[in-house]
Amino acid sequence: MLDVYPPIEPHETGMLDVGDGNRIYWEAVGNPDGKPLVYLHGGPGSGCSVGQRRWFDPEKFRAVLFDQRNCGRSTPSAADPATDLSTNTTQHLIADIEALREHLGIERWLVSGASWGATLAQAYAQAHPSRVTGMVLIAVTSTRLKELEWLYRGVGDFFPDRWPDFHAPVAAEVAADAPITEIIQAYSRLLADPDESVREAAARAWLRWEDTAVSLEPSGVKDAYSTRLDLQAVCFVRVCAHYFGNAGFLEDGVLVREAARLADIPAVLIHGRHDLSGPAITAWELAQKWTSARLEIIEDSGHTGSPASRHALLSALAEFA
């Protein structure tokens, strides 16, 4: 079974000014003359990681990773409540990807992404199909309202004793049966509060729910989110709430509805059968319309993956190398 490649350091890094006072951190690993690839991290707001560098064959790929606006090493950070997120939308991120491609002198590239990164990858490819040679997506989402409703309330059907704790921080402002975007927007306001204790309490409740949603996965790590509450964790939660409170800044359902526009782009969609936080129906519906995409459902995997899903990812990338 394929496993990740050895640890690797970037051969090039930079901070790209993308306007609106924003600078995004980027790095390139692998072969400078290899096949260009861009990886889009999840979250939104998690930033790219050292471990993700190891997914890409260093002899065959020129892999570019970057921290999306206001997270990771990009500046300014959303962890600062004074940071204005009004110029951080999906459309801004699509423009950032294009600016980075042009900055690096890349004509076309393979696009890969996980979770929210899979949503962003689809949005980018639908906007700029001529710039995409292929796509490898894992833990596939499209950030439809029904997906957000499921993740932040529907999963509570499995955990009726825990969902009230997720709602509790905003209960004084928003009813439990309010539209899910209103509940998430209330979180956004708490996460921009000048009082650090208010921000941390909201982030802690959000992170506990993230852990709950993946807690039944075969290869899940207990309390992976909520065991730490540092500035990066607060940044992650604030950017998540900003995007999901605004339904991903996307027309509802547009990525699935318009998936046929990607018919000329070959793709592999990898999704865990046990992904409770993002059920496989989204990946399946995409594959019905995206005729050049192959769907692989991994029986022992959830949203956070497994050795089998990692093997599927590395195998799919090797196909495009």
N, C-alpha and C positions, 0 to 999 in steps of 0.2 A: 504494500500500500504506500502510495506517495506521501512524503512528509515535507515539511517546510524546508527551505534552503538554509544554509548556515547564516549566522548573524552577519550583517553587512552595514557599512557606513556609506552615507551619500558621497558621490563624487562631485556634487554641485548642490549648493543651497542658495536661497535668496529671499528677499522680502520685496514683493511686487506691489507698487502703488496702484490701486484699482479705483482711486477717486473716493469722494465723500469722506475723506480723512481716514480711509481704510488701507491697511497694508497686509497682504496675505503672505504667510510663510510657505515656501515650497522647497522640495528637495528632489533630487534625481538619483536613482540607484541603478546598479547593473552596468550594462555595456553601453557606453555613450553612442555607439554606432548600431545598437540593437533596435528591435522593433519598438516604436513609441507606444506607450501605454499610459493612461492616466487612471489613478484609483481615487474614487470618491467615498470618503468615510461616512459613517452613519451618525446617528444621534437624532436630529442634527445637533451639532455642538460638541461632539466628542473629540474632534481633532484626529489627525492621523497618528499612528503609533509605530514604535520601533519594530514591533512584531509583524506588522503588516508589510514591511519591506521584504520580509522573508518569503512572501507568497509568490514572488516573481523570479523566474529563472534568470540569474544574474549574467549568464552568457548570452541569452537571447533577447532580453528586454532592456529597453531604456525606460524604466518605470518612474513616473512622476507622481508624487504624493503631495498634497497640500492641505493646510488647515483652512477650512472655510471661514468666512467673515466672522470676526469677533470671538473666535474660539482657538484653543491650542496656543500656538506661538504667534498667531495673527493679532494685529492690534487695530483699535483698542479692544480690550477684553470685555465680554459681556458680564464677567464677574463683578465689574465695577458698575454699580447701579446708575452712575451718571452717563454711561455709554448709551448713546442713542441708537436704537436698533431699527429705526424707520427706513434706513437704506440697506437693510439686510433682508432680502426677499429671494425667492427662487429665481426670479428674473435677474436680480443682481448676481447671483451665483453663476447662472448660465453665462452672463457677460464676463465674469471673472475667469471661467474656464477658457473661454475664447481668448481673453487677454493673455492668459498664461501660455496657451498654445502658440499664439503669435510671438510672444516674448522669447520663447524657446526655439522658434523657427521650425516648428513641426507642422507639416502639411495636413496629415491625418493620423489618427491614433486609435488604438483599441481602448474601449472604455469599460472599466470594471467598477462595481460598487456594491455595497452591502446595506441592507435595511433602508434607512433614509437615503443612503447613497445610491440605492437602486432606483428610488423615485427620481432623484436628481439626474441620474444617468439617462433615464427615459426622457425626461423633460429636455435635457441637453440634446439628445439625439433627435428628438422630434423638431427641435429648433434648428439644428445644424447637421442634418443627415449626411451631407457630403464630407463632413470632417471625421466620420466614424467608420473604421474598418470592420469592427465587430464589437460584440458586447458579451461580458461574462458577469452575471448578476447573481447574488446569493442573498437569501433571506429577503425575498422580493416583496416590496411594498409599492403602492401607488398613492398613498396618503389621501384616499377618498374619505369622505365624511363617515361612511359606514365602517371603515377601518379604524378611524379615530374613536368612534362610538364604541366599537368592540373593545379596543385596547384599554380605554380609560373608563369604561363602565361595564360593558358586556362581560368582560373577564370576571367581574364581580359576582357573576352567577356561580362561578366555581369557588369564590372566596367571599361569601356574604358576610363573614365576620371581619374581613379586612378592608373592604371597599369603604365603609364609613370612615375609616382612618384617613383614607385618601381625600375624601370630601371634607373632612373636618376643618382644615385650615381656611376654607372658603365658605363654610356653611352659613356664616352670618351675612354673607353678601349674595350667594347664589344658591338656589334650591337644588336638591339632589336630582330632580327630574328636569332641570333646565337643559337646553341644548349643550352638548358636550363642549362646544367651542366657548361657550360662556363660562363654564367651569374652568377651562384651561386659561382663558383670558384673565380670570380672577387670580389664578396662580401667577400670571405674568406681572400683574400689579404688585403682588407681594414680593416677587423676586426683584423688583425695581425699587423697593422701599428703602429709604435711607437708613433705616434701623437694621443693623447687621443681624440681630437676633430674629427679626421677622423674616429676613431672607433665608437664614439658615433653617428655621423651623419649616418653612415651605419647601425648601430643597430636600430636607430630611424626609418629609412625608412623601414627596414625589419619588425619591430614590427607593424608599421602602416598597412603593407600588411597583416600580420597575423590577425589583427583586421578586415580588410576589408573582408577577406575570410570567417569569421564566422558571419559577421554583419547581415545576413538575417535569422539567426537561431531563432526559436520560443522562446527558453529560453536563448538566448545569452546575454552576459553582454557587454554593450557598452564600447569600448576602454579598454578591459581587459588587453591587452598586452602593449599598448603604453602609458598608464597613468603613468608608472614608467620607469625610465631608470637608474637602479642601476647596480652594478657589476654582480649580478645574471642574470639580463636581457641581459647584454652584453655577459656573458658566454653562456647563452642559444642560442643566435643568432650565436655566433662563432661556437659552436659545431654543430648546425643545418647546417650551411653553409659547414662545414668540411665534414659532412656525405653526405649531398645531392649533393654537388659538385662532390662527388665520387660515386654517385648512390648507396649509402648505403653500399659500399664495397661488393656488391653482384653481381653475374652474373645476367644480366637483366631477370626478370621474373621467376627466379629459384624457388622461394617459392611457387608460384601458380602452376608452371609446375610439381613440385615434391611433391605436397600436398598429393598425394596418399600414400606417405611414412608414413603418420601419421594415416593411417587407423586403427591402433590398439589403438589409443589415443582418448578417448571420449572428446568432446569439445562443448562449446556453443559460437557462434559468435554473438555479439550484435552490431547492426549498425543503426544509425539514417537515416531515409528516407530523411531528409533535410540536410544531411552532404554535403555541397557544396565543402568544401576543400578536402574531401576524399569520392567521390561518392560510393554508395553501390555496384557497379559492382565488386569491388575487393572481398568483402565478399561473394558475390553471386558466383563468379567464384571459389573461394576456396571451398565453400560448395559443388559444383558439383563434385569435385575430392576427397574431404576429407569426405568419406562416413560416418564416425562416428561423424561428426560435425553437430550440429543443428544451423541453421541460424535464428535469430530473428531480424526482421526489425522493428524499433520503429517509429511509424508514426509521433509523435510530436517532434522528437529529431533531433539535428544536431550533429556536431563534439564535441561540448562542453557538450552535454547531456541534460537531462530533468528528472523530477521526475519519469517518466515512464521508462526511460533507466536505472536509478539508481535502480528501483525496479527489472528490468530484471537482472541486474548485481548481486544484492544481492540474488535473487532467484536462479540464476545459481550457485553461490558459495554455497548456502545451499544444492543444489543437491549433491555436491561433499563432503560436510562436513561429 
